[in-house]
């Protein structure tokens, strides 16, 4: 395990926290927590080998959150002095006093054991911020040049997004945590033309909580992109209808995110996000009764998976993270919770789902790594699943998607669609999308692959809240077989 960077530990973390906590206590709060964080970001983007974007960001500041007379108060600052920290704490109390006049729900938090002087660092090799920018741009430029040398490729976009997040947390109960995590998203897209039309093919290696060494994984995909692109451009348009689908985890993760991950956020299910992010069909009255999917469907929330984008040791309310059931044997059995939602609905404790995306924002209930479990034991391979399909489609990679505000009616496209005939792949198809309702889709799942097909994919930019925040999240899943799913022809649907 790596150590937390010394320059972050050299900041006056304890002094600022002590000043803020002490001032809030003097003003009679029921709870106060202090969070100081530094978030570094870097974005590189090249088009046909030329640098279009090379941008760095570095955010450093602190926040104080209080509960005063059953009402939230929050304020943030950037002057790293004890007097400023005390002043921000007083501001937070002032906000709570002002907000008390319109508060209709007393804020209380579920209990959490004290975690004193805890530290956690994510699992990665080379810190991407220790690699010089010229070395990274030269590598992306080389990727572009090698792909452009193939006559089947007309344009290449290559990008690299990296983040280092460092957080110090302390609260009035005595919990003190210091944490550091790194995440990385390299991506390459090739563009080709044929008969007056064009299409794209993109790498499917997902963003991950890894270091600079992860670029090797993406680079290994590059040699096959021109051939995949050419095959896609020459592929026939799909015939709409119902098909058995074998869905690769590089595509299925996004369906999990939209139809399960968001639907099982308890604040959303209770209507607290209705004005912006929407609600959920999986309401609290359906807990332990809703047949979400087939009996082979087992979904967990997990904040501990190695290299997961939502993986952390302690959340932004000082809760030690773990793994918890959301769907068991196809039945809805749990929700994602922060401390307020847990206490409000009588759950024993939070499952560690509070996160703020910057020192200037208040923690929200955010998604864990919500994952579909593979078959027990060795389980079938992807080839085994394909081999059991007489007429169907195999889907690889995510692309566009659409889902309603209750996370119920949806459609998804993909990077590559392959025709399955007699248990074998028979070339690519174009213009396909699969459409279903959440419960119909997951109840049509007839088999899941073994651990050898399991992949942890995800995204950097899950949105929620007003003002809006973004959070990184991963979703693990195996390949899976679904029976009789409706396939649309997107060109026909568009009236072209």
ZAMARGU-4260 file (C-alpha; in steps of 0.2 Angstrom, whole numbers, plus 5000, padded with zeros to 4 digits):
<rodrens>
0) 5000/5000/5000 | 5006/5017/4996 | 5007/5031/5008 | 4997/5048/5008 | 5007/5061/5000
5) 5018/5071/5013 | 5013/5088/5006 | 4995/5085/5010 | 4999/5078/5028 | 5010/5094/5030
10) 4994/5105/5029 | 4987/5111/5046 | 4974/5098/5046 | 4971/5095/5065 | 4973/5113/5069
15) 4959/5118/5057 | 4948/5104/5062 | 4950/5108/5081 | 4946/5126/5078 | 4930/5123/5068
20) 4924/5109/5079 | 4927/5119/5095 | 4918/5134/5088 | 4903/5124/5083 | 4902/5116/5100
25) 4902/5133/5108 | 4887/5138/5098 | 4877/5123/5104 | 4876/5111/5089 | 4870/5093/5090
30) 4883/5088/5077 | 4898/5095/5067 | 4910/5088/5055 | 4925/5096/5046 | 4932/5090/5029
35) 4947/5097/5021 | 4951/5091/5004 | 4962/5093/4989 | 4957/5087/4972 | 4969/5087/4957
40) 4964/5084/4940 | 4972/5083/4923 | 4964/5082/4906 | 4973/5078/4889 | 4965/5077/4872
45) 4973/5074/4855 | 4965/5074/4838 | 4975/5065/4825 | 4990/5067/4835 | 4989/5086/4838
50) 4986/5092/4856 | 4969/5100/4858 | 4967/5101/4877 | 4980/5100/4891 | 4972/5107/4906
55) 4976/5105/4925 | 4965/5109/4940 | 4969/5110/4958 | 4956/5113/4971 | 4960/5115/4990
60) 4948/5120/5003 | 4938/5115/5018 | 4920/5113/5023 | 4910/5113/5040 | 4893/5105/5041
65) 4883/5106/5057 | 4866/5101/5064 | 4859/5115/5074 | 4841/5113/5082 | 4838/5098/5070
70) 4843/5109/5054 | 4857/5107/5042 | 4870/5121/5041 | 4885/5121/5029 | 4899/5133/5024
75) 4916/5132/5015 | 4932/5141/5015 | 4949/5141/5008 | 4960/5152/5020 | 4969/5138/5029
80) 4970/5147/5046 | 4962/5142/5063 | 4953/5159/5064 | 4946/5156/5047 | 4940/5138/5051
85) 4932/5145/5067 | 4923/5158/5056 | 4917/5146/5043 | 4910/5135/5058 | 4900/5150/5064
90) 4894/5154/5046 | 4887/5136/5045 | 4878/5138/5062 | 4871/5154/5055 | 4865/5145/5040
95) 4856/5132/5051 | 4848/5146/5061 | 4841/5154/5046 | 4835/5138/5038 | 4826/5132/5054
100) 4812/5143/5049 | 4807/5133/5034 | 4814/5116/5040 | 4800/5103/5041 | 4810/5088/5045
105) 4821/5086/5060 | 4838/5080/5054 | 4846/5066/5064 | 4860/5054/5059 | 4861/5035/5061
110) 4874/5031/5074 | 4892/5026/5068 | 4906/5019/5078 | 4921/5031/5081 | 4936/5028/5069
115) 4950/5038/5077 | 4966/5041/5067 | 4961/5030/5052 | 4970/5031/5036 | 4967/5023/5019
120) 4975/5024/5002 | 4968/5016/4986 | 4977/5002/4976 | 4988/5009/4962 | 5006/5008/4955
125) 5013/5023/4947 | 5005/5040/4953 | 5000/5048/4936 | 5004/5065/4942 | 5022/5060/4944
130) 5023/5056/4925 | 5028/5072/4915 | 5015/5079/4904 | 5026/5078/4888 | 5028/5059/4891
135) 5010/5057/4892 | 5006/5067/4876 | 5020/5059/4866 | 5012/5042/4870 | 4995/5047/4865
140) 5002/5055/4849 | 5011/5039/4845 | 4994/5029/4847 | 4986/5042/4835 | 5000/5040/4822
145) 5000/5021/4822 | 4981/5020/4820 | 4981/5034/4806 | 4994/5024/4797 | 4980/5011/4793
150) 4971/5017/4778 | 4954/5011/4785 | 4956/5025/4799 | 4952/5043/4794 | 4953/5051/4811
155) 4958/5047/4829 | 4954/5055/4845 | 4964/5050/4861 | 4961/5057/4878 | 4967/5054/4896
160) 4958/5060/4912 | 4966/5058/4929 | 4961/5063/4946 | 4970/5062/4963 | 4958/5065/4978
165) 4964/5068/4996 | 4952/5070/5011 | 4954/5074/5029 | 4938/5072/5040 | 4935/5075/5058
170) 4918/5076/5068 | 4912/5079/5085 | 4910/5061/5089 | 4929/5058/5088 | 4931/5051/5071
175) 4946/5056/5061 | 4951/5049/5044 | 4964/5054/5031 | 4962/5046/5014 | 4970/5047/4996
180) 4964/5039/4980 | 4968/5040/4961 | 4958/5036/4946 | 4962/5036/4928 | 4952/5036/4911
185) 4962/5033/4895 | 4951/5032/4879 | 4954/5031/4860 | 4941/5033/4846 | 4944/5029/4828
190) 4933/5036/4814 | 4931/5029/4797 | 4920/5033/4781 | 4912/5022/4768 | 4900/5025/4754
195) 4896/5043/4761 | 4893/5038/4778 | 4904/5036/4794 | 4905/5027/4810 | 4917/5026/4825
200) 4925/5012/4836 | 4931/5015/4853 | 4942/5006/4866 | 4931/4997/4879 | 4944/4997/4893
205) 4934/5006/4907 | 4940/5020/4919 | 4947/5013/4934 | 4955/5017/4951 | 4972/5013/4945
210) 4989/5022/4941 | 4998/5026/4925 | 5002/5008/4922 | 4984/5006/4917 | 4988/5014/4900
215) 4996/4997/4895 | 4979/4989/4896 | 4971/5002/4884 | 4986/5001/4872 | 4983/4982/4870
220) 4966/4986/4862 | 4973/4997/4849 | 4979/4985/4835 | 4961/4978/4833 | 4952/4994/4831
225) 4955/4997/4812 | 4948/4979/4808 | 4933/4981/4820 | 4929/4998/4812 | 4930/4992/4795
230) 4919/4977/4799 | 4906/4989/4807 | 4906/5000/4792 | 4902/4985/4781 | 4890/4977/4792
235) 4871/4975/4787 | 4858/4985/4797 | 4849/4974/4810 | 4832/4967/4807 | 4821/4973/4822
240) 4812/4960/4832 | 4815/4949/4848 | 4832/4941/4851 | 4841/4932/4864 | 4855/4943/4869
245) 4872/4939/4877 | 4878/4955/4884 | 4897/4958/4888 | 4901/4967/4904 | 4908/4982/4894
250) 4890/4986/4890 | 4880/4978/4904 | 4888/4989/4917 | 4879/5005/4911 | 4862/4996/4911
255) 4866/4991/4929 | 4870/5009/4933 | 4854/5016/4926 | 4841/5003/4930 | 4848/4997/4947
260) 4861/5009/4954 | 4850/5024/4953 | 4834/5015/4956 | 4840/5009/4973 | 4846/5025/4980
265) 4835/5028/4995 | 4834/5047/4994 | 4828/5045/4976 | 4816/5031/4980 | 4808/5043/4993
270) 4806/5057/4981 | 4820/5069/4987 | 4828/5070/4970 | 4812/5072/4960 | 4815/5090/4955
275) 4831/5086/4946 | 4838/5068/4945 | 4821/5060/4946 | 4812/5046/4957 | 4812/5027/4957
280) 4799/5014/4953 | 4808/5004/4967 | 4799/5012/4981 | 4801/5008/5000 | 4784/4998/5000
285) 4792/4986/4988 | 4806/4981/4999 | 4808/4962/5001 | 4793/4959/4989 | 4798/4966/4972
290) 4804/4953/4960 | 4817/4964/4952 | 4824/4950/4941 | 4826/4931/4939 | 4831/4920/4954
295) 4850/4920/4947 | 4851/4939/4950 | 4861/4944/4965 | 4867/4963/4966 | 4878/4971/4979
300) 4883/4988/4984 | 4901/4988/4987 | 4913/5003/4993 | 4928/4991/4995 | 4931/4983/4978
305) 4949/4985/4973 | 4951/4998/4959 | 4933/5003/4960 | 4929/5021/4956 | 4917/5022/4971
310) 4929/5013/4983 | 4935/5022/4998 | 4939/5017/5016 | 4927/5029/5025 | 4914/5040/5017
315) 4911/5059/5019 | 4901/5056/5035 | 4915/5045/5043 | 4906/5029/5040 | 4917/5014/5037
320) 4913/5006/5021 | 4909/4988/5016 | 4898/4977/5005 | 4879/4975/5006 | 4865/4967/4997
325) 4853/4976/4986 | 4845/4962/4976 | 4845/4944/4982 | 4839/4929/4972 | 4830/4942/4961
330) 4821/4951/4975 | 4824/4969/4981 | 4831/4968/4998 | 4841/4984/5001 | 4845/5002/4997
335) 4860/5013/4996 | 4860/5024/5012 | 4869/5039/5020 | 4867/5042/5039 | 4852/5054/5037
340) 4842/5042/5026 | 4846/5027/5037 | 4840/5036/5052 | 4824/5043/5044 | 4818/5026/5038
345) 4824/5015/5053 | 4838/5006/5046 | 4852/5001/5058 | 4866/5011/5051 | 4872/5019/5035
350) 4881/5009/5022 | 4894/5022/5018 | 4886/5031/5003 | 4889/5049/5007 | 4901/5059/4995
355) 4905/5077/4991 | 4914/5081/4975 | 4923/5096/4981 | 4927/5105/4997 | 4914/5118/4992
360) 4900/5105/4991 | 4889/5097/5004 | 4889/5077/5005 | 4875/5069/4996 | 4869/5051/4996
365) 4879/5044/4981 | 4881/5027/4972 | 4892/5013/4978 | 4900/5001/4966 | 4884/4992/4962
370) 4888/4975/4954 | 4879/4960/4948 | 4888/4944/4955 | 4894/4930/4943 | 4889/4912/4944
375) 4895/4903/4959 | 4910/4891/4956 | 4918/4891/4939 | 4903/4896/4929 | 4901/4897/4910
380) 4912/4907/4899 | 4906/4920/4887 | 4909/4907/4873 | 4898/4895/4883 | 4884/4908/4884
385) 4885/4912/4865 | 4886/4893/4861 | 4869/4891/4869 | 4860/4903/4858 | 4852/4898/4842
390) 4847/4915/4835 | 4853/4931/4845 | 4865/4945/4846 | 4881/4948/4856 | 4884/4966/4862
395) 4901/4973/4867 | 4905/4991/4873 | 4893/5005/4879 | 4887/5020/4868 | 4871/5029/4870
400) 4857/5026/4882 | 4840/5033/4887 | 4829/5030/4903 | 4814/5038/4911 | 4814/5047/4927
405) 4808/5032/4937 | 4822/5021/4930 | 4810/5010/4922 | 4808/5011/4903 | 4825/5011/4894
410) 4835/5008/4878 | 4853/5006/4876 | 4865/5005/4861 | 4883/4998/4860 | 4900/4999/4852
415) 4898/4982/4843 | 4883/4970/4839 | 4887/4953/4833 | 4874/4941/4825 | 4873/4924/4834
420) 4868/4910/4823 | 4868/4892/4829 | 4879/4896/4844 | 4892/4905/4834 | 4896/4923/4830
425) 4892/4927/4812 | 4898/4945/4809 | 4894/4963/4815 | 4877/4971/4814 | 4873/4990/4813
430) 4860/5002/4820 | 4854/4991/4834 | 4847/4996/4851 | 4839/4985/4865 | 4823/4991/4873
435) 4814/4985/4889 | 4807/4989/4906 | 4818/4986/4920 | 4809/4972/4928 | 4805/4963/4911
440) 4823/4964/4906 | 4831/4958/4922 | 4818/4944/4924 | 4823/4938/4906 | 4840/4934/4912
445) 4843/4916/4910 | 4862/4914/4914 | 4876/4923/4921 | 4894/4920/4917 | 4907/4914/4929
450) 4921/4924/4938 | 4932/4923/4922 | 4920/4934/4913 | 4918/4947/4927 | 4924/4965/4924
455) 4923/4981/4934 | 4918/4995/4923 | 4911/5012/4926 | 4911/5031/4924 | 4919/5047/4931
460) 4904/5058/4929 | 4888/5052/4938 | 4877/5067/4941 | 4865/5071/4955 | 4860/5085/4966
465) 4856/5104/4965 | 4868/5112/4963 | 4874/5098/4953 | 4888/5086/4958 | 4897/5072/4949
470) 4904/5056/4957 | 4915/5042/4950 | 4907/5025/4951 | 4911/5007/4945 | 4899/4992/4942
475) 4905/4975/4941 | 4897/4961/4931 | 4899/4945/4921 | 4893/4942/4904 | 4875/4937/4904
480) 4861/4929/4894 | 4844/4937/4891 | 4830/4929/4882 | 4818/4937/4870 | 4823/4956/4872
485) 4816/4968/4859 | 4829/4975/4847 | 4826/4991/4838 | 4833/4997/4821 | 4839/5015/4826
490) 4839/5021/4808 | 4821/5016/4805 | 4816/5023/4822 | 4823/5039/4817 | 4813/5039/4801
495) 4828/5039/4790
</rodrens>
